[in-house]
Amino acid sequence: DDPEDDLGDYFLEIMKHLETPLLYSMDAFLLPETHDRIRCFREALRSGPGLMVHRDRAKEPNFWDWDEAGIKDLTLHKAFRQNRGIEDEVRWLTGWKPKGKLKVAPGCWPELFKCWNHRRFDLIDCFSSTTIRDGISRDALHHSYTWDLSQNVTRAPVRSSQLGVSACVTPGGEILIPSRGRSMMGFEKLLLQGI
């Protein structure tokens, strides 16, 4: 063992050796809306199990009422909004309100959004408002963003350094693709991993 050895340099050398050019964009791995897997998933969301989840979500306490809900993430969401100058009630992409009221933007899947909780709705609205307030304003419905809804509002990246580049895609992550109005399917995650 040489104390002068720097493992960081070795690691960089290995990573440079493993680097390969990107041949296809992420969109090339996403299924078209007419694909059977997509159609079956949407039908499942509109049928019995999906409707049961919709009913349960409509009974959830109001995310913005600490006394009613007591959700620990509320302080993070409020701080995120305050730091970026976003008002508490700005919800242009989801239009959510307590008791299951929801008015999603055109192109989004209402049956999927109804399965999510208020924390995810607010995460989506925080991120979409942030992209609009950027120096170069971008509408999340018309640009290639990916948002990990399974992360906290302060941990998930709103945007990557390059449009069309996704953050880490994990099996348990709920990756929203706002331009498609839906989350990434498991099959698509496998395709992105080369499996």
C-alpha atoms as a printed R data frame, in Angstrom:
    type eleno elety resid chain resno       x      y       z
1   ATOM     1    CA   ASP     A     1   0.000  0.000   0.000
2   ATOM     2    CA   ASP     A     2   1.448  3.273  -1.142
3   ATOM     3    CA   PRO     A     3   0.073  6.286   0.785
4   ATOM     4    CA   GLU     A     4   0.712  8.435  -2.301
5   ATOM     5    CA   ASP     A     5  -1.786  6.405  -4.369
6   ATOM     6    CA   ASP     A     6  -4.927  8.342  -5.144
7   ATOM     7    CA   LEU     A     7  -7.882  6.006  -5.704
8   ATOM     8    CA   GLY     A     8  -9.839  8.901  -7.189
9   ATOM     9    CA   ASP     A     9  -7.458  9.050 -10.155
10  ATOM    10    CA   TYR     A    10  -7.802  5.310 -10.731
11  ATOM    11    CA   PHE     A    11 -11.560  5.555 -10.528
12  ATOM    12    CA   LEU     A    12 -11.609  8.386 -13.082
13  ATOM    13    CA   GLU     A    13  -9.416  6.364 -15.405
14  ATOM    14    CA   ILE     A    14 -11.764  3.375 -15.146
15  ATOM    15    CA   MET     A    15 -14.824  5.567 -15.762
16  ATOM    16    CA   LYS     A    16 -13.193  7.156 -18.827
17  ATOM    17    CA   HIS     A    17 -12.463  3.675 -20.171
18  ATOM    18    CA   LEU     A    18 -16.107  2.593 -19.647
19  ATOM    19    CA   GLU     A    19 -17.544  5.761 -21.201
20  ATOM    20    CA   THR     A    20 -19.573  5.178 -24.364
21  ATOM    21    CA   PRO     A    21 -21.244  7.719 -26.612
22  ATOM    22    CA   LEU     A    22 -25.002  8.052 -26.411
23  ATOM    23    CA   LEU     A    23 -26.537  6.424 -29.452
24  ATOM    24    CA   TYR     A    24 -30.224  7.004 -28.722
25  ATOM    25    CA   SER     A    25 -32.164  9.568 -26.727
26  ATOM    26    CA   MET     A    26 -34.279  8.514 -23.772
27  ATOM    27    CA   ASP     A    27 -37.431  9.029 -25.852
28  ATOM    28    CA   ALA     A    28 -36.334  6.207 -28.165
29  ATOM    29    CA   PHE     A    29 -36.880  3.767 -25.270
30  ATOM    30    CA   LEU     A    30 -40.346  5.007 -24.292
31  ATOM    31    CA   LEU     A    31 -43.353  3.121 -25.580
32  ATOM    32    CA   PRO     A    32 -45.829  4.906 -27.876
33  ATOM    33    CA   GLU     A    33 -49.285  5.713 -26.488
34  ATOM    34    CA   THR     A    34 -50.793  3.065 -28.768
35  ATOM    35    CA   HIS     A    35 -48.668  0.210 -27.379
36  ATOM    36    CA   ASP     A    36 -50.592 -2.658 -25.731
37  ATOM    37    CA   ARG     A    37 -48.697 -2.309 -22.437
38  ATOM    38    CA   ILE     A    38 -49.677  1.347 -22.185
39  ATOM    39    CA   ARG     A    39 -53.300  0.641 -23.129
40  ATOM    40    CA   CYS     A    40 -53.595 -2.211 -20.591
41  ATOM    41    CA   PHE     A    41 -52.077 -0.089 -17.827
42  ATOM    42    CA   ARG     A    42 -54.531  2.742 -18.486
43  ATOM    43    CA   GLU     A    43 -57.442  0.297 -18.500
44  ATOM    44    CA   ALA     A    44 -56.288 -1.108 -15.135
45  ATOM    45    CA   LEU     A    45 -56.177  2.423 -13.696
46  ATOM    46    CA   ARG     A    46 -59.757  3.042 -14.876
47  ATOM    47    CA   SER     A    47 -61.116 -0.270 -13.538
48  ATOM    48    CA   GLY     A    48 -61.711 -1.779 -10.066
49  ATOM    49    CA   PRO     A    49 -58.292 -1.577  -8.381
50  ATOM    50    CA   GLY     A    50 -57.603  1.872  -9.823
51  ATOM    51    CA   LEU     A    51 -60.992  3.164  -8.682
52  ATOM    52    CA   MET     A    52 -60.362  1.803  -5.166
53  ATOM    53    CA   VAL     A    53 -57.105  3.759  -4.990
54  ATOM    54    CA   HIS     A    54 -58.885  6.884  -6.293
55  ATOM    55    CA   ARG     A    55 -61.462  6.594  -3.485
56  ATOM    56    CA   ASP     A    56 -58.772  6.132  -0.836
57  ATOM    57    CA   ARG     A    57 -56.786  9.134  -2.086
58  ATOM    58    CA   ALA     A    58 -59.920 11.302  -1.984
59  ATOM    59    CA   LYS     A    59 -60.192 10.590   1.765
60  ATOM    60    CA   GLU     A    60 -56.674 11.794   2.567
61  ATOM    61    CA   PRO     A    61 -56.319 14.806   4.869
62  ATOM    62    CA   ASN     A    62 -55.334 18.148   3.381
63  ATOM    63    CA   PHE     A    63 -51.557 18.208   2.797
64  ATOM    64    CA   TRP     A    64 -51.384 21.961   3.498
65  ATOM    65    CA   ASP     A    65 -53.154 21.726   6.868
66  ATOM    66    CA   TRP     A    66 -50.543 20.719   9.450
67  ATOM    67    CA   ASP     A    67 -53.143 20.199  12.182
68  ATOM    68    CA   GLU     A    68 -55.226 17.877  10.000
69  ATOM    69    CA   ALA     A    69 -52.495 15.923   8.180
70  ATOM    70    CA   GLY     A    70 -49.330 16.319  10.281
71  ATOM    71    CA   ILE     A    71 -47.155 15.449   7.269
72  ATOM    72    CA   LYS     A    72 -43.454 16.061   7.923
73  ATOM    73    CA   ASP     A    73 -42.744 16.954   4.278
74  ATOM    74    CA   LEU     A    74 -44.944 20.044   4.476
75  ATOM    75    CA   THR     A    75 -42.128 22.197   5.876
76  ATOM    76    CA   LEU     A    76 -39.819 21.128   3.030
77  ATOM    77    CA   HIS     A    77 -42.445 21.982   0.415
78  ATOM    78    CA   LYS     A    78 -43.171 25.361   1.986
79  ATOM    79    CA   ALA     A    79 -39.444 26.179   2.158
80  ATOM    80    CA   PHE     A    80 -38.928 25.079  -1.467
81  ATOM    81    CA   ARG     A    81 -41.773 27.314  -2.626
82  ATOM    82    CA   GLN     A    82 -40.633 30.253  -0.509
83  ATOM    83    CA   ASN     A    83 -37.009 30.015  -1.751
84  ATOM    84    CA   ARG     A    84 -38.201 30.123  -5.367
85  ATOM    85    CA   GLY     A    85 -40.925 32.721  -4.943
86  ATOM    86    CA   ILE     A    86 -43.772 30.301  -5.668
87  ATOM    87    CA   GLU     A    87 -47.058 30.948  -3.873
88  ATOM    88    CA   ASP     A    88 -48.628 28.127  -1.837
89  ATOM    89    CA   GLU     A    89 -51.732 27.818  -3.999
90  ATOM    90    CA   VAL     A    90 -49.982 27.819  -7.398
91  ATOM    91    CA   ARG     A    91 -50.929 24.443  -8.860
92  ATOM    92    CA   TRP     A    92 -51.198 24.951 -12.589
93  ATOM    93    CA   LEU     A    93 -50.198 21.444 -13.699
94  ATOM    94    CA   THR     A    94 -52.337 19.364 -11.321
95  ATOM    95    CA   GLY     A    95 -54.914 21.850 -10.028
96  ATOM    96    CA   TRP     A    96 -55.330 19.670  -6.910
97  ATOM    97    CA   LYS     A    97 -57.485 20.522  -3.952
98  ATOM    98    CA   PRO     A    98 -58.372 18.547  -0.813
99  ATOM    99    CA   LYS     A    99 -60.897 15.692  -0.965
100 ATOM   100    CA   GLY     A   100 -59.722 14.308  -4.307
101 ATOM   101    CA   LYS     A   101 -60.482 17.354  -6.453
102 ATOM   102    CA   LEU     A   102 -58.081 17.387  -9.368
103 ATOM   103    CA   LYS     A   103 -57.864 19.186 -12.699
104 ATOM   104    CA   VAL     A   104 -54.763 18.058 -14.578
105 ATOM   105    CA   ALA     A   105 -53.254 19.862 -17.537
106 ATOM   106    CA   PRO     A   106 -54.105 18.615 -21.051
107 ATOM   107    CA   GLY     A   107 -52.014 15.634 -22.087
108 ATOM   108    CA   CYS     A   108 -51.649 14.277 -18.542
109 ATOM   109    CA   TRP     A   109 -53.307 11.030 -17.509
110 ATOM   110    CA   PRO     A   110 -56.045 11.919 -14.990
111 ATOM   111    CA   GLU     A   111 -56.526  8.252 -14.046
112 ATOM   112    CA   LEU     A   112 -52.840  8.005 -13.043
113 ATOM   113    CA   PHE     A   113 -52.726 11.327 -11.221
114 ATOM   114    CA   LYS     A   114 -55.773 10.310  -9.148
115 ATOM   115    CA   CYS     A   115 -53.696  7.443  -7.721
116 ATOM   116    CA   TRP     A   116 -51.117  9.824  -6.257
117 ATOM   117    CA   ASN     A   117 -51.157 11.663  -2.953
118 ATOM   118    CA   HIS     A   118 -51.037 15.412  -2.272
119 ATOM   119    CA   ARG     A   119 -47.280 15.323  -1.626
120 ATOM   120    CA   ARG     A   120 -46.676 14.095  -5.175
121 ATOM   121    CA   PHE     A   121 -49.090 16.633  -6.635
122 ATOM   122    CA   ASP     A   122 -47.288 19.423  -4.851
123 ATOM   123    CA   LEU     A   123 -43.902 18.069  -5.916
124 ATOM   124    CA   ILE     A   124 -45.049 18.135  -9.550
125 ATOM   125    CA   ASP     A   125 -46.384 21.680  -9.193
126 ATOM   126    CA   CYS     A   126 -43.211 22.870  -7.424
127 ATOM   127    CA   PHE     A   127 -41.041 21.477 -10.208
128 ATOM   128    CA   SER     A   128 -43.227 22.732 -13.057
129 ATOM   129    CA   SER     A   129 -43.357 26.226 -11.519
130 ATOM   130    CA   THR     A   130 -39.576 26.183 -11.137
131 ATOM   131    CA   THR     A   131 -39.038 25.376 -14.827
132 ATOM   132    CA   ILE     A   132 -41.295 28.260 -15.797
133 ATOM   133    CA   ARG     A   133 -39.456 30.671 -13.483
134 ATOM   134    CA   ASP     A   134 -36.010 29.737 -14.851
135 ATOM   135    CA   GLY     A   135 -33.899 32.274 -16.723
136 ATOM   136    CA   ILE     A   136 -34.952 30.494 -19.904
137 ATOM   137    CA   SER     A   137 -38.587 29.688 -19.199
138 ATOM   138    CA   ARG     A   138 -39.686 26.214 -20.278
139 ATOM   139    CA   ASP     A   139 -43.066 24.534 -20.172
140 ATOM   140    CA   ALA     A   140 -42.611 21.092 -18.629
141 ATOM   141    CA   LEU     A   141 -45.352 19.686 -20.862
142 ATOM   142    CA   HIS     A   142 -43.349 20.516 -23.989
143 ATOM   143    CA   HIS     A   143 -39.763 19.759 -22.933
144 ATOM   144    CA   SER     A   144 -38.057 16.518 -22.000
145 ATOM   145    CA   TYR     A   145 -37.893 16.546 -18.192
146 ATOM   146    CA   THR     A   146 -37.881 13.562 -15.860
147 ATOM   147    CA   TRP     A   147 -38.802 13.981 -12.196
148 ATOM   148    CA   ASP     A   148 -38.376 11.328  -9.525
149 ATOM   149    CA   LEU     A   149 -41.596 11.572  -7.504
150 ATOM   150    CA   SER     A   150 -40.377  9.039  -4.956
151 ATOM   151    CA   GLN     A   151 -37.820 11.576  -3.682
152 ATOM   152    CA   ASN     A   152 -38.325 14.611  -1.472
153 ATOM   153    CA   VAL     A   153 -38.811 18.010  -3.061
154 ATOM   154    CA   THR     A   154 -35.380 19.082  -1.809
155 ATOM   155    CA   ARG     A   155 -33.552 15.935  -2.994
156 ATOM   156    CA   ALA     A   156 -34.861 15.288  -6.494
157 ATOM   157    CA   PRO     A   157 -33.351 17.370  -9.299
158 ATOM   158    CA   VAL     A   158 -35.792 19.652 -11.105
159 ATOM   159    CA   ARG     A   159 -33.693 19.673 -14.259
160 ATOM   160    CA   SER     A   160 -30.503 18.088 -15.495
161 ATOM   161    CA   SER     A   161 -27.654 20.090 -16.967
162 ATOM   162    CA   GLN     A   162 -28.893 19.013 -20.404
163 ATOM   163    CA   LEU     A   163 -32.499 18.659 -21.501
164 ATOM   164    CA   GLY     A   164 -33.448 15.101 -22.369
165 ATOM   165    CA   VAL     A   165 -30.985 13.546 -19.922
166 ATOM   166    CA   SER     A   166 -32.544 11.608 -17.080
167 ATOM   167    CA   ALA     A   167 -31.365 11.354 -13.521
168 ATOM   168    CA   CYS     A   168 -30.763  7.918 -12.019
169 ATOM   169    CA   VAL     A   169 -33.511  5.464 -12.965
170 ATOM   170    CA   THR     A   170 -34.074  2.862 -10.242
171 ATOM   171    CA   PRO     A   171 -36.617  0.010 -10.124
172 ATOM   172    CA   GLY     A   172 -38.463  1.542  -7.152
173 ATOM   173    CA   GLY     A   173 -38.397  5.124  -8.375
174 ATOM   174    CA   GLU     A   174 -41.524  6.781  -9.731
175 ATOM   175    CA   ILE     A   175 -40.183  8.738 -12.706
176 ATOM   176    CA   LEU     A   176 -42.652 11.267 -14.114
177 ATOM   177    CA   ILE     A   177 -42.244 12.342 -17.726
178 ATOM   178    CA   PRO     A   178 -44.395 15.500 -17.845
179 ATOM   179    CA   SER     A   179 -44.175 15.819 -21.632
180 ATOM   180    CA   ARG     A   180 -45.877 12.406 -21.849
181 ATOM   181    CA   GLY     A   181 -48.247 13.105 -18.955
182 ATOM   182    CA   ARG     A   182 -47.382  9.827 -17.255
183 ATOM   183    CA   SER     A   183 -44.757  7.994 -15.270
184 ATOM   184    CA   MET     A   184 -42.156  5.711 -16.761
185 ATOM   185    CA   MET     A   185 -43.340  2.103 -17.006
186 ATOM   186    CA   GLY     A   186 -41.312 -0.770 -15.567
187 ATOM   187    CA   PHE     A   187 -40.743 -2.206 -19.027
188 ATOM   188    CA   GLU     A   188 -39.273  1.137 -20.166
189 ATOM   189    CA   LYS     A   189 -36.968  1.219 -17.144
190 ATOM   190    CA   LEU     A   190 -35.636 -2.186 -18.146
191 ATOM   191    CA   LEU     A   191 -35.086 -1.010 -21.723
192 ATOM   192    CA   LEU     A   192 -33.126  2.014 -20.456
193 ATOM   193    CA   GLN     A   193 -30.918 -0.328 -18.415
194 ATOM   194    CA   GLY     A   194 -30.224 -2.436 -21.496
195 ATOM   195    CA   ILE     A   195 -32.099 -5.463 -20.161
